[in-house]
Amino acid sequence: MLVLGIETSCDETGLALFDNEKGLLGHVLHSQVDLHEAYGGVVPELASRDHIRLILPLLESLFKKTGVKKEDVDAIAYTQGPGLSGALLVGSSLAEALAFALQIPTVPIHHLEGHLLAPLLEKDPPTFPFLALLVSGGHTQIIHVKKIGQYEIIGDTLDDAAGEAFDKTAQLLGLGYPGGLALSLLAEKGKPRFDLPRPLIHSKDLNFSFSGLKTAVLHLIRAQENLTDEIKADIAFAFQEAITDVLSKKCLAGLDQTHLKHLVVSGGVGANKQLREKLKTELSKKNYEVFFPRLEFCTDNGAMIAFAGAMRLETSLKRDLSFIVKPRWQLA
């Protein structure tokens, strides 16, 4: 079964081909970071137009790169939601039109399900069931993944997601947009000078709250007489330590509560070097094992959608030819 995956939920245009027997044949990705940087965030109309402009050339590039013909494709998986309405419509329209022309089935995929399953693309994937930390610009959730299609959210953010807190803190430090990676690189130069709060780290539940941490950073910045590069690095260090401490502690608590042994970390913040190192260290103390997708599959991409589509088809979860997009769609 050869599945074409299409991802256009926000500001990346991603396409991939996944074969049930041969694995991932190839993927292509275009990021709109440069397009939106001047606005300090994603502009939905510009995002949609960029998807329209590039999706067909990228599809042709994918076929050429892999040597696959469109007639060889057995099914098309695409991101149905959540995401930006206009952006989602670009991918879903192409998927449904191409599938109709080829007389093959389509599989609508939940964007977050794609992220959850991305680590299964690796050579040594986890087995079901497992616990997942989904941590990105829009979501910070702890999820009990029982099997394909059965997900129980047991921890969620009450306000800002971790990735959102990274980006907003980066803006406070004058690092531009998107600032998560820039902040992490700056933190590597910092020293443990400041102490920032770790919100809800001692709560009995698995929920998160990062808006207060962002506010604490703002007050810390305003308290500096001279915000030198050295002080910025130390603030970035303190922020990253605080947020990774909370994420690590909650994941350990989740594993203890569910009696699961495997943790999957996915989403854009899952690429954070300090978070990866801290989770590996802390989980190994209790003989828990952590799994990460490769860095290129932490952010939005077509490979995770193609893979999720292939898994869905294996479980015979199909649908009719009608379609809609779901900008707001709960994973559970």
Secondary structure, DSSP 8 states (H G I E B T S, - for coil): -EEEEEE-SSSEEEEEEEETTTEEEEEEEEE-HHHHHTTTS--HHHHHHHHHHHHHHHHHHHHHHHT--GGG--EEEEEEESS-HHHHHHHHHHHHHHHHHHT--EEEEEHHHHHHHGGGGSSS---SSEEEEEESSS-EEEEEEEETTEEEEEEEBSSS-HHHHHHHHHHHTT--SS-HHHHHHHHTT--S------TTTT-SS--B--HHHHHHHHHHHHT-SS--HHHHHHHHHHHHHHHHHHHHHHHHHHHHHHT--EEEEESGGGG-HHHHHHHHHHHHTTT-EEE---GGGTSS-HHHHHHHHHHHHHTT----S-----SS----
